[in-house]
């Protein structure tokens, strides 16, 4: 907790994230929570456990999220010492969002700013985080201010574009190819059910806005130099947003242009801001393996994690929301 006045004089920043099992023993409970209380089958549990095993047993997401909390706290302390306290609230792991808000309320705090560690708003994702937090805050008479989106935050765009330029150059160099014509950039985010489209959800448009801003900053040609795909779709009967990144890789491997097919692919997973399963396994292992099977070079841009410039920009957004 930051130094400063009483809890009633401070603003609590509820930093929300997906959560992850911290040990192998927590995987089944975590998976059950994701499945809304339905325990996974033995086969489903074995599959998820194998993915974590491929990363060394667990995901680094818990440590990354805590590092982001610490970095955001430091950035806020630099702006307004003692005014803010940053606490975590997680969707599928402890401390859960509701428990975090209840604990803050019990301390005597009166104001909360909610910030989700995901840049693109959807009523089916970020909106649900805020809905859960606001319900508890309202019940306890607390003021709740939500930061809905930071899809085109300049510091986020610059961080991603800088990493993208580096990765494209590296893949092109390794393949003896041209960075401008032989390396395709694919921007990705977590897929959601396609029913969000009929509901008028802004999520796909926000991903496109991020991609366009990063591509412009990095000097990529519109569409000929980059495209959009989705990844990590849920295993449910209903349709999910596509095309999937693995399908795009297959299609790019089969594509031909005036100079022949692409020589390499760089994935910019702009929907994810910390290293975890959907990045370290779904992309670094599964997508990289698919690209390699086609003889294509592969790389991924860095995740934000606790980058000081991005955390400082988010801190400024918190201060603005607190006015």
N, C-alpha and C positions, 0 to 999 in steps of 0.2 A: 504494500500500500504506500502511496506517495505521502510525503510529509505535507502538513497543511492543516486546514480547519476541520471542523466536525463533519461527520458523514452528511448531515443535512445541508452543509455549505458546498460540498463537492459534487461534481457530476461523475456518475459511473459510466464507463464505456463498456458495453457488453460486446465483446469481440466473439463472434459466432463462427463456428466451423463444423465440418462434417463429423469429425471424430474418427478414431481408429482403435482397434484392440492394442493394448500395450504389451501383451504377452500372448503366447500361444493358447493359454488357458482361457482367454477372454474372447477368442474368435467365435465360438458358437453363440454366446450371448449377444455379441455384436451383430452377427448375421441374423439372429432371431429378431433383434430390434429393427434392423433394416426391413425385414419381412413382416413388420407390424405385428409381432408376437407369434408368428408361425415359425416353428423350429424348422431348420433346413433338413433335407434328407441327408442320409449318410454320404451319398454321392456328391451332393452340393457342398457339404462341409469339407469333404476331402479335396474337392477342386479348389475351393478358396484357400484352404490350408496349404496346398501345394504352391499356390501363387505367392503366399507369404514366405514359404520356405525358399522359393527362388530368390527372394530378397534378403535371405539370411534369418528368416523366422518371423519378423514383424516389419511393419512399415515405419519409416522415420517420421511419419506425419505428426505424432504426438509431440515429439521434440521440436519439430519445425513450427508447429502452432504456438507452443510456449515461447519459442524464440521470437515469433511475430508479436506476441503479446508484450514481451519485454521491450522490443524495439519500438512499438507504438507508445508504450508508457514513457520511454526515454524521450521520444519526439514530442509528446505532449508536455512533459516536464520542462523541456527546453522552451516551449511557447508560454506556458502558464504554470509555473512550479506550484505544486500542491493542490491544483484545482481539479485534477482528474485522477480517477482510479480505474485501471483497465482490468477487467475480469473476463474469464473465458466462460462461454456457454456452448455446449456441443449438442449436435443433433442426435447422434447414435452412441455416445459414450459419456461417461461421467467426467466433469460435472455437466449434467443436462441443462438445457436452456432454462427450464422452469425452476429447477433447483437453484441455479445461479441467481436468477432474479429474486426469488424468495429470500435468499440469504442477504442480498443487497438491501432489500426492503427491511429486513429484520435489523439491519445495522443502523437504520434511520435515514438512509439516502432517499432523496426525493426526485432526482432527475436521472434518466438513463438515455444515452445515445446508443442505438444499436447499429453495429457495423458487421456485415458478413464478409468473410474472406472468400468472396467470389465476385468478380467484377460485373457480371451480366445479370440483370433482373429477370426473373420469371416468377409469376404467381405460384408456380409449382415448386420452386426451390427457395430463392431468397425471400420471396413473399411469405412462405410458410415459416421460415425462421422468425421473421418479424411478428407474424401473427401469434406464434407461441409465446414470444417474449412480451408482446404488448398485452396479451390476455392476463398474464400474471401481474404486470405492472399496473394495469387499470384496476384490477381487483384490490390492489393495495394502495391505491391513490397516488401512484407515481406518474410523473410526466415522462412520456416515451417519445423520442424523436428517432426516426428511421433514416438511414442512408441507404437508398434503394439501389443505386448503381454507380460504378466508377469505371465504366467500360472504355471511356476515352480520356481518362485521367492522363495528363501529359507526361508525368513521371513514369507511369506504367507503360505508355506507348514508347517512350524513349528507351527504357530498360529493355523492352522486348525487341525493338528495332535494332538496337546495338548488338544484342545477342544474335539476332537473325543474320545481320551482315557478317558476323564472324563465322557462323555455322555454314552459311552458303559458300563463303570463300573457302572454307576448309574442305567441304564436300567436293566442290569444283576442282580444287587443287589436287585432291587425292585421286580424282577420276581423270585428271588431265583434260577437264572440260571447261566450258565457258559458264561463268556464274550467271550470266544474263539469259542464256538460251537453253542450257542443258541441265539446270537444277530447278526442280519444281518445288514451290513452297506451299504447304498445306496447313491452314489454320484450323484448329480443332477446339471443341468444347464437349462437355458431357452431353450425350443425347438425352432427350426427354420424349415422352409419348407424343405422337403426332397430333393428338387432340388439342394440344396447346394452340395449334394454328387456328382452328375454328373458334377458339376462345379469344382470339386477337392478342395473344401473348406477345410481348416485345422481344423475347429471348433471341430468336433467330436474327432479327434486325440488329440487336445490340452486338451479337457476335460479328455480323458483317461490318458494323461501324468500327469495331476494334481492328478487324482485319484490314479495312481500308486505310485507317490511320497509320497502322504499323507499316503496311506496304508502301504508303506514300513516304513515310519517314525513311524507310530503307531503300527507296528508289526502285521498287519493283513495278514492272508493267502490269496494268490492270488485267486480271484473268489469264493473260498469256503467261504471266510469271507466277501466279498464285491462284489458289482455289480454297474452298471451304469443305470440311468433312466433319463428321460426328464420330464419337467413340464411346466405348464402355456402356453400351445400351443395356438396360435391365433385361433379365430373362423372364419376360412375361409374354402372354399370347398377343397382346395388343401391339400395333405397329409403333415403331420409334423413329425419330428423325434420322434421316440418312442423306447422302450415302455414308456408309461406315468407312473409317480410315483404311481398313484392310481391302475393301472393295476398290477404293480410290487408288491404292498402291497397285493392285492388279491391273486396273484400267490404264494407269500411267505407263506401266511396263509394256502394255500392248499398244500404246499410242505411237503414232508416227507424225512427225512434222517435217518441215523442209530440211532440217538438219538431222533427221532421224529421231529416235525415241529419247526421252530424258535419260541422263546418266546418273542422276541422283535425286533424292527427296530430302527436304528439310521440313520437319513438322514443328509448328509453333503452337503449343498447347495453351493458348491464351485463356482458356476457360478454367485453368488450374493455376493456383498461385503458390503451391507448395509441393515439394517432392513427396509423392505417396503412390499407392498401388496403381491408380489409373495412369500414372505417368511412368513410373519405374518398371512396371510389368507390361501394361497394355501397349505402351509405346516402345520403351527401351529394349524390351525382350520380344514381345509378340510382333509388333509392327516392324521392328528392325529385322527380325528373322524373315518376315514376309518379303521385305525389300531385298534382303540378301539372296533369297531364293530366286529372284529375278535378275540378279547381278547388278542391282542398283545400290549406289552409295546411300547412306542414311545418317541423319543427325537430328537432334531435337534442341530447340532453344531452351535456355535456362528458365527455371521457375523463379518468381520473385523472391520467395522465401522471406527473409527479413532484411531485404535491401534497404539501406537507410534512406535513400532518396524517395522511394515509394512509400515507406512508412511515414516519412515526414509529410508527404502530400496527403496521405490518409488522415494524419493528425490534423492538418489544416481543415479538412472536410469535417472532422469531428467538431472542431471549434466553431465552424460556421453553423453546423446543425444545432449547436448548443445555444445559439443566440435567441 
